[in-house]
Amino acid sequence: MEKQKVILDCDPGHDDAVNILLAGKNSGIEVLGITVVAGNQSLEKTTKNALNICQYLGLNIPVYAGCGQPMIRDKQLLAGDIHGESGLDGPVFEPLKRKEEAEHGVQFIIRALMESDGDIILVPTGPLTNIAMAMRMEPRIIPKIKRIVLMGGCYQLGNVTPAAEFNIIADADAAHVVFTSGRPITMVGLDVTRKVLCYPQVVERMEKIGTPAARLFVDLMGHFNKSQKQVFGWEGGPLHDPVTIASILDPNLLVTKPMYTEVDIRSVQSYGRTNCDFFGYSHRAANADVAVDIDVDRFWDLIESGIRAYGS
Ligand SMILES: [Ca+2]
């Protein structure tokens, strides 16, 4: 099978870290670069986290720091309640030797797409600032994007407000730019990621693999599950971001439904909501394939084989 070329645009973040792990040594995926954005923590911290994950896993993937602030709003929303002070509390890493590339993340996205044959999938798992900035700086990249598989939004309940999900509300203007870009979008929202809860038996299953990659997973999930329980009362946290790469690896993983989806960038109460026209009331052409269901067993099998790909 030909490898699918991807750019991971992320804000690590525990679930972003597992997404990097899942993509990093997969025979079906080629990661061209990791671009980092502020989100779960400040840009400085999320960039350091991305580098730490790559160094720990021995992944030679270039890491580019992108935007540290939303496109228009002046205050960056962070998620320290879930991801801790560092943005990746839990694992203890060796001193960091790796450095980010000199090129800005947005410039890298533009360059990679302009030099491509239109075969790159963008996989954003943080606020969409880098992707939207790239689209505005160089609109010629837009037709070159093969598709966008993003974690964000929900057609049911949000996780920051009843209406909105974190990645979208953190930069709703950027999300608006992306959802109106005209490129094919798969929206992996909370509606499906809340079905892949990382219960203790999942953690035990991965721990038995007994390798450094498995250790990283266990250390990440130890903190993540603790904070998810404090904030939401769940025994296992939803492993949001890896559903993106898992769905690229297995096109049958998700059930999706085409929906016209509009990001609310106007209201107060529902700001940042992805309004998904589930029933097609608007008669407007769908701009997103919205994930509505997931094969949960298959997902954990993909995570297990992703960990096993790192060997002993
Ligand atoms: Ca994320």
Boltz pocket constraint, residues with backbone or C-beta under 6 A from the ligand:
constraints:
  - pocket:
      binder: B
      contacts: [[A, 10], [A, 11], [A, 12], [A, 13], [A, 15], [A, 16], [A, 40], [A, 125], [A, 126], [A, 241]]
      max_distance: 6.0
